[in-house]
Amino acid sequence: MCIPTPPVIYHCPRCHWTMLSTGSDAIVPGEPYTHCPNCGSADLQRTRLPSWRRGLIGALLKVFARG
């Protein structure tokens, strides 16, 4: 059974690299991030998306998938 992972924002305070990992039941190679892929720093900040943002992103993804 597939269990979707919650969306997470990764941010590196050293080089300001940012990545949004959308909630999915598949994990892409390299995720979840443990080190910044840009500068190699291990000091990544992880923030879960608030529920209202998750709904907005899901709606936008559905609109773009139709196009």
Biopython code that builds the backbone (N, CA, C, O; Angstrom):
import numpy as np
from Bio.PDB.StructureBuilder import StructureBuilder

atoms = [
    (1, "MET", "N", (0.836, -1.176, 0.000)),
    (1, "MET", "CA", (0.000, 0.000, 0.000)),
    (1, "MET", "C", (0.886, 1.246, 0.000)),
    (1, "MET", "O", (1.846, 1.329, 0.766)),
    (2, "CYS", "N", (0.570, 2.189, -0.839)),
    (2, "CYS", "CA", (1.341, 3.424, -0.941)),
    (2, "CYS", "C", (0.824, 4.448, 0.071)),
    (2, "CYS", "O", (-0.382, 4.661, 0.203)),
    (3, "ILE", "N", (1.745, 5.064, 0.765)),
    (3, "ILE", "CA", (1.391, 6.111, 1.723)),
    (3, "ILE", "C", (2.073, 7.391, 1.272)),
    (3, "ILE", "O", (3.302, 7.455, 1.263)),
    (4, "PRO", "N", (1.303, 8.424, 0.894)),
    (4, "PRO", "CA", (1.930, 9.659, 0.419)),
    (4, "PRO", "C", (2.714, 10.363, 1.523)),
    (4, "PRO", "O", (2.289, 10.414, 2.677)),
    (5, "THR", "N", (3.861, 10.898, 1.141)),
    (5, "THR", "CA", (4.658, 11.669, 2.082)),
    (5, "THR", "C", (4.169, 13.113, 2.073)),
    (5, "THR", "O", (3.730, 13.599, 1.030)),
    (6, "PRO", "N", (4.233, 13.808, 3.199)),
    (6, "PRO", "CA", (3.786, 15.202, 3.220)),
    (6, "PRO", "C", (4.780, 16.105, 2.492)),
    (6, "PRO", "O", (5.979, 15.826, 2.500)),
    (7, "PRO", "N", (4.303, 17.185, 1.861)),
    (7, "PRO", "CA", (5.205, 18.120, 1.193)),
    (7, "PRO", "C", (6.129, 18.805, 2.212)),
    (7, "PRO", "O", (5.712, 19.165, 3.312)),
    (8, "VAL", "N", (7.382, 18.969, 1.813)),
    (8, "VAL", "CA", (8.387, 19.574, 2.688)),
    (8, "VAL", "C", (9.168, 20.616, 1.898)),
    (8, "VAL", "O", (9.480, 20.410, 0.725)),
    (9, "ILE", "N", (9.482, 21.736, 2.545)),
    (9, "ILE", "CA", (10.350, 22.749, 1.940)),
    (9, "ILE", "C", (11.734, 22.571, 2.546)),
    (9, "ILE", "O", (11.897, 22.631, 3.765)),
    (10, "TYR", "N", (12.729, 22.353, 1.695)),
    (10, "TYR", "CA", (14.119, 22.270, 2.126)),
    (10, "TYR", "C", (14.770, 23.614, 1.836)),
    (10, "TYR", "O", (14.590, 24.175, 0.755)),
    (11, "HIS", "N", (15.530, 24.133, 2.805)),
    (11, "HIS", "CA", (16.211, 25.416, 2.621)),
    (11, "HIS", "C", (17.606, 25.339, 3.238)),
    (11, "HIS", "O", (17.770, 24.897, 4.375)),
    (12, "CYS", "N", (18.604, 25.773, 2.475)),
    (12, "CYS", "CA", (19.979, 25.815, 2.960)),
    (12, "CYS", "C", (20.306, 27.253, 3.363)),
    (12, "CYS", "O", (20.320, 28.140, 2.509)),
    (13, "PRO", "N", (20.568, 27.499, 4.651)),
    (13, "PRO", "CA", (20.888, 28.859, 5.084)),
    (13, "PRO", "C", (22.261, 29.329, 4.609)),
    (13, "PRO", "O", (22.548, 30.526, 4.625)),
    (14, "ARG", "N", (23.098, 28.405, 4.193)),
    (14, "ARG", "CA", (24.452, 28.767, 3.753)),
    (14, "ARG", "C", (24.463, 29.367, 2.348)),
    (14, "ARG", "O", (25.072, 30.413, 2.126)),
    (15, "CYS", "N", (23.790, 28.706, 1.395)),
    (15, "CYS", "CA", (23.813, 29.195, 0.005)),
    (15, "CYS", "C", (22.432, 29.628, -0.488)),
    (15, "CYS", "O", (22.292, 30.066, -1.630)),
    (16, "HIS", "N", (21.412, 29.509, 0.365)),
    (16, "HIS", "CA", (20.029, 29.920, 0.069)),
    (16, "HIS", "C", (19.355, 29.067, -1.004)),
    (16, "HIS", "O", (18.420, 29.524, -1.662)),
    (17, "TRP", "N", (19.821, 27.837, -1.183)),
    (17, "TRP", "CA", (19.155, 26.888, -2.074)),
    (17, "TRP", "C", (17.835, 26.484, -1.434)),
    (17, "TRP", "O", (17.781, 26.251, -0.226)),
    (18, "THR", "N", (16.772, 26.399, -2.225)),
    (18, "THR", "CA", (15.452, 26.020, -1.724)),
    (18, "THR", "C", (14.817, 25.025, -2.682)),
    (18, "THR", "O", (14.938, 25.154, -3.900)),
    (19, "MET", "N", (14.137, 24.026, -2.117)),
    (19, "MET", "CA", (13.461, 23.015, -2.929)),
    (19, "MET", "C", (12.162, 22.632, -2.244)),
    (19, "MET", "O", (12.125, 22.419, -1.032)),
    (20, "LEU", "N", (11.099, 22.547, -3.027)),
    (20, "LEU", "CA", (9.822, 22.058, -2.530)),
    (20, "LEU", "C", (9.683, 20.612, -2.960)),
    (20, "LEU", "O", (9.657, 20.310, -4.153)),
    (21, "SER", "N", (9.595, 19.735, -2.004)),
    (21, "SER", "CA", (9.383, 18.321, -2.274)),
    (21, "SER", "C", (7.896, 18.063, -2.127)),
    (21, "SER", "O", (7.379, 18.044, -1.010)),
    (22, "THR", "N", (7.197, 17.864, -3.243)),
    (22, "THR", "CA", (5.753, 17.670, -3.196)),
    (22, "THR", "C", (5.424, 16.308, -2.607)),
    (22, "THR", "O", (6.192, 15.356, -2.743)),
    (23, "GLY", "N", (4.290, 16.228, -1.962)),
    (23, "GLY", "CA", (3.852, 14.972, -1.388)),
    (23, "GLY", "C", (3.588, 13.957, -2.479)),
    (23, "GLY", "O", (2.883, 14.247, -3.445)),
    (24, "SER", "N", (4.142, 12.785, -2.332)),
    (24, "SER", "CA", (3.997, 11.762, -3.350)),
    (24, "SER", "C", (4.126, 10.401, -2.686)),
    (24, "SER", "O", (4.629, 10.294, -1.568)),
    (25, "ASP", "N", (3.674, 9.368, -3.374)),
    (25, "ASP", "CA", (3.860, 8.025, -2.850)),
    (25, "ASP", "C", (5.128, 7.397, -3.411)),
    (25, "ASP", "O", (5.413, 6.228, -3.151)),
    (26, "ALA", "N", (5.891, 8.171, -4.183)),
    (26, "ALA", "CA", (7.153, 7.699, -4.735)),
    (26, "ALA", "C", (8.270, 8.632, -4.276)),
    (26, "ALA", "O", (8.105, 9.851, -4.267)),
    (27, "ILE", "N", (9.388, 8.060, -3.902)),
    (27, "ILE", "CA", (10.529, 8.866, -3.482)),
    (27, "ILE", "C", (11.526, 8.907, -4.633)),
    (27, "ILE", "O", (11.947, 7.870, -5.144)),
    (28, "VAL", "N", (11.894, 10.113, -5.029)),
    (28, "VAL", "CA", (12.851, 10.331, -6.106)),
    (28, "VAL", "C", (14.247, 10.059, -5.565)),
    (28, "VAL", "O", (14.517, 10.376, -4.407)),
    (29, "PRO", "N", (15.160, 9.474, -6.377)),
    (29, "PRO", "CA", (16.523, 9.275, -5.890)),
    (29, "PRO", "C", (17.125, 10.579, -5.382)),
    (29, "PRO", "O", (17.045, 11.605, -6.057)),
    (30, "GLY", "N", (17.724, 10.545, -4.206)),
    (30, "GLY", "CA", (18.295, 11.742, -3.610)),
    (30, "GLY", "C", (17.382, 12.390, -2.583)),
    (30, "GLY", "O", (17.825, 13.273, -1.849)),
    (31, "GLU", "N", (16.134, 11.984, -2.507)),
    (31, "GLU", "CA", (15.213, 12.510, -1.503)),
    (31, "GLU", "C", (15.000, 11.441, -0.442)),
    (31, "GLU", "O", (15.085, 10.261, -0.783)),
    (32, "PRO", "N", (14.742, 11.749, 0.759)),
    (32, "PRO", "CA", (14.756, 13.088, 1.327)),
    (32, "PRO", "C", (16.189, 13.601, 1.402)),
    (32, "PRO", "O", (17.129, 12.836, 1.617)),
    (33, "TYR", "N", (16.335, 14.893, 1.223)),
    (33, "TYR", "CA", (17.655, 15.504, 1.206)),
    (33, "TYR", "C", (18.266, 15.495, 2.596)),
    (33, "TYR", "O", (17.607, 15.851, 3.573)),
    (34, "THR", "N", (19.516, 15.092, 2.683)),
    (34, "THR", "CA", (20.252, 15.139, 3.938)),
    (34, "THR", "C", (21.347, 16.198, 3.876)),
    (34, "THR", "O", (21.771, 16.721, 4.906)),
    (35, "HIS", "N", (21.807, 16.514, 2.655)),
    (35, "HIS", "CA", (22.820, 17.544, 2.422)),
    (35, "HIS", "C", (22.360, 18.428, 1.271)),
    (35, "HIS", "O", (21.623, 17.978, 0.394)),
    (36, "CYS", "N", (22.786, 19.667, 1.272)),
    (36, "CYS", "CA", (22.459, 20.588, 0.189)),
    (36, "CYS", "C", (23.160, 20.118, -1.089)),
    (36, "CYS", "O", (24.379, 19.944, -1.083)),
    (37, "PRO", "N", (22.419, 19.908, -2.187)),
    (37, "PRO", "CA", (23.058, 19.480, -3.427)),
    (37, "PRO", "C", (23.877, 20.594, -4.083)),
    (37, "PRO", "O", (24.685, 20.330, -4.974)),
    (38, "ASN", "N", (23.671, 21.829, -3.646)),
    (38, "ASN", "CA", (24.383, 22.962, -4.238)),
    (38, "ASN", "C", (25.755, 23.183, -3.586)),
    (38, "ASN", "O", (26.760, 23.310, -4.284)),
    (39, "CYS", "N", (25.794, 23.229, -2.243)),
    (39, "CYS", "CA", (27.057, 23.533, -1.559)),
    (39, "CYS", "C", (27.556, 22.393, -0.662)),
    (39, "CYS", "O", (28.682, 22.452, -0.168)),
    (40, "GLY", "N", (26.733, 21.356, -0.446)),
    (40, "GLY", "CA", (27.147, 20.220, 0.361)),
    (40, "GLY", "C", (26.943, 20.384, 1.859)),
    (40, "GLY", "O", (27.319, 19.497, 2.625)),
    (41, "SER", "N", (26.365, 21.480, 2.294)),
    (41, "SER", "CA", (26.143, 21.735, 3.719)),
    (41, "SER", "C", (25.139, 20.734, 4.301)),
    (41, "SER", "O", (24.139, 20.399, 3.666)),
    (42, "ALA", "N", (25.422, 20.273, 5.500)),
    (42, "ALA", "CA", (24.509, 19.348, 6.184)),
    (42, "ALA", "C", (23.482, 20.096, 7.030)),
    (42, "ALA", "O", (22.633, 19.471, 7.666)),
    (43, "ASP", "N", (23.549, 21.414, 7.045)),
    (43, "ASP", "CA", (22.660, 22.231, 7.872)),
    (43, "ASP", "C", (21.414, 22.642, 7.080)),
    (43, "ASP", "O", (21.183, 23.829, 6.853)),
    (44, "LEU", "N", (20.621, 21.664, 6.666)),
    (44, "LEU", "CA", (19.395, 21.956, 5.919)),
    (44, "LEU", "C", (18.239, 22.178, 6.882)),
    (44, "LEU", "O", (18.108, 21.474, 7.883)),
    (45, "GLN", "N", (17.411, 23.149, 6.575)),
    (45, "GLN", "CA", (16.197, 23.384, 7.347)),
    (45, "GLN", "C", (15.044, 22.721, 6.608)),
    (45, "GLN", "O", (14.895, 22.889, 5.397)),
    (46, "ARG", "N", (14.230, 21.970, 7.338)),
    (46, "ARG", "CA", (13.078, 21.283, 6.756)),
    (46, "ARG", "C", (11.811, 21.842, 7.385)),
    (46, "ARG", "O", (11.683, 21.895, 8.609)),
    (47, "THR", "N", (10.876, 22.258, 6.538)),
    (47, "THR", "CA", (9.620, 22.821, 7.017)),
    (47, "THR", "C", (8.471, 22.125, 6.305)),
    (47, "THR", "O", (8.464, 22.029, 5.078)),
    (48, "ARG", "N", (7.498, 21.639, 7.071)),
    (48, "ARG", "CA", (6.314, 21.036, 6.454)),
    (48, "ARG", "C", (5.387, 22.144, 5.993)),
    (48, "ARG", "O", (5.265, 23.176, 6.651)),
    (49, "LEU", "N", (4.743, 21.930, 4.873)),
    (49, "LEU", "CA", (3.816, 22.906, 4.326)),
    (49, "LEU", "C", (2.539, 22.959, 5.148)),
    (49, "LEU", "O", (2.023, 21.913, 5.544)),
    (50, "PRO", "N", (2.011, 24.161, 5.416)),
    (50, "PRO", "CA", (0.710, 24.254, 6.081)),
    (50, "PRO", "C", (-0.380, 23.620, 5.206)),
    (50, "PRO", "O", (-0.236, 23.551, 3.985)),
    (51, "SER", "N", (-1.450, 23.166, 5.824)),
    (51, "SER", "CA", (-2.484, 22.439, 5.085)),
    (51, "SER", "C", (-3.129, 23.284, 3.985)),
    (51, "SER", "O", (-3.492, 22.743, 2.940)),
    (52, "TRP", "N", (-3.280, 24.606, 4.193)),
    (52, "TRP", "CA", (-3.918, 25.429, 3.158)),
    (52, "TRP", "C", (-3.021, 25.525, 1.931)),
    (52, "TRP", "O", (-3.524, 25.626, 0.811)),
    (53, "ARG", "N", (-1.716, 25.496, 2.116)),
    (53, "ARG", "CA", (-0.802, 25.537, 0.966)),
    (53, "ARG", "C", (-0.812, 24.210, 0.224)),
    (53, "ARG", "O", (-0.714, 24.179, -1.003)),
    (54, "ARG", "N", (-0.932, 23.099, 0.976)),
    (54, "ARG", "CA", (-0.992, 21.786, 0.333)),
    (54, "ARG", "C", (-2.191, 21.715, -0.610)),
    (54, "ARG", "O", (-2.077, 21.205, -1.725)),
    (55, "GLY", "N", (-3.342, 22.225, -0.164)),
    (55, "GLY", "CA", (-4.535, 22.214, -1.000)),
    (55, "GLY", "C", (-4.385, 23.086, -2.230)),
    (55, "GLY", "O", (-4.835, 22.716, -3.315)),
    (56, "LEU", "N", (-3.758, 24.237, -2.072)),
    (56, "LEU", "CA", (-3.541, 25.152, -3.191)),
    (56, "LEU", "C", (-2.594, 24.546, -4.215)),
    (56, "LEU", "O", (-2.856, 24.615, -5.415)),
    (57, "ILE", "N", (-1.504, 23.956, -3.762)),
    (57, "ILE", "CA", (-0.547, 23.341, -4.679)),
    (57, "ILE", "C", (-1.191, 22.163, -5.399)),
    (57, "ILE", "O", (-0.974, 21.975, -6.596)),
    (58, "GLY", "N", (-1.988, 21.362, -4.677)),
    (58, "GLY", "CA", (-2.677, 20.239, -5.312)),
    (58, "GLY", "C", (-3.632, 20.696, -6.397)),
    (58, "GLY", "O", (-3.714, 20.075, -7.457)),
    (59, "ALA", "N", (-4.358, 21.782, -6.140)),
    (59, "ALA", "CA", (-5.296, 22.305, -7.139)),
    (59, "ALA", "C", (-4.537, 22.829, -8.365)),
    (59, "ALA", "O", (-4.956, 22.600, -9.499)),
    (60, "LEU", "N", (-3.437, 23.524, -8.139)),
    (60, "LEU", "CA", (-2.647, 24.036, -9.263)),
    (60, "LEU", "C", (-2.046, 22.910, -10.097)),
    (60, "LEU", "O", (-2.013, 22.998, -11.324)),
    (61, "LEU", "N", (-1.573, 21.859, -9.443)),
    (61, "LEU", "CA", (-1.009, 20.720, -10.180)),
    (61, "LEU", "C", (-2.061, 20.048, -11.056)),
    (61, "LEU", "O", (-1.760, 19.601, -12.162)),
    (62, "LYS", "N", (-3.305, 19.976, -10.556)),
    (62, "LYS", "CA", (-4.388, 19.378, -11.350)),
    (62, "LYS", "C", (-4.696, 20.243, -12.586)),
    (62, "LYS", "O", (-4.940, 19.718, -13.672)),
    (63, "VAL", "N", (-4.680, 21.567, -12.406)),
    (63, "VAL", "CA", (-4.954, 22.467, -13.529)),
    (63, "VAL", "C", (-3.880, 22.334, -14.598)),
    (63, "VAL", "O", (-4.195, 22.254, -15.785)),
    (64, "PHE", "N", (-2.611, 22.310, -14.188)),
    (64, "PHE", "CA", (-1.518, 22.203, -15.158)),
    (64, "PHE", "C", (-1.448, 20.821, -15.801)),
    (64, "PHE", "O", (-0.988, 20.690, -16.935)),
    (65, "ALA", "N", (-1.896, 19.799, -15.095)),
    (65, "ALA", "CA", (-1.887, 18.441, -15.658)),
    (65, "ALA", "C", (-2.891, 18.299, -16.787)),
    (65, "ALA", "O", (-2.694, 17.492, -17.695)),
    (66, "ARG", "N", (-3.962, 19.071, -16.741)),
    (66, "ARG", "CA", (-4.987, 19.022, -17.805)),
    (66, "ARG", "C", (-4.502, 19.664, -19.096)),
    (66, "ARG", "O", (-4.865, 19.238, -20.192)),
    (67, "GLY", "N", (-3.656, 20.720, -18.948)),
    (67, "GLY", "CA", (-3.239, 21.528, -20.083)),
    (67, "GLY", "C", (-2.372, 20.800, -21.013)),
    (67, "GLY", "O", (-1.941, 21.358, -22.022)),
]
sb = StructureBuilder()
sb.init_structure("model")
sb.init_model(0)
sb.init_chain("A")
sb.init_seg("    ")
for serial, (resi, resn, name, xyz) in enumerate(atoms, 1):
    if name == "N":
        sb.init_residue(resn, " ", resi, " ")
    sb.init_atom(name, np.array(xyz, "f"), 0.0, 1.0, " ", f" {name:<3s}", serial, name[0])
structure = sb.get_structure()
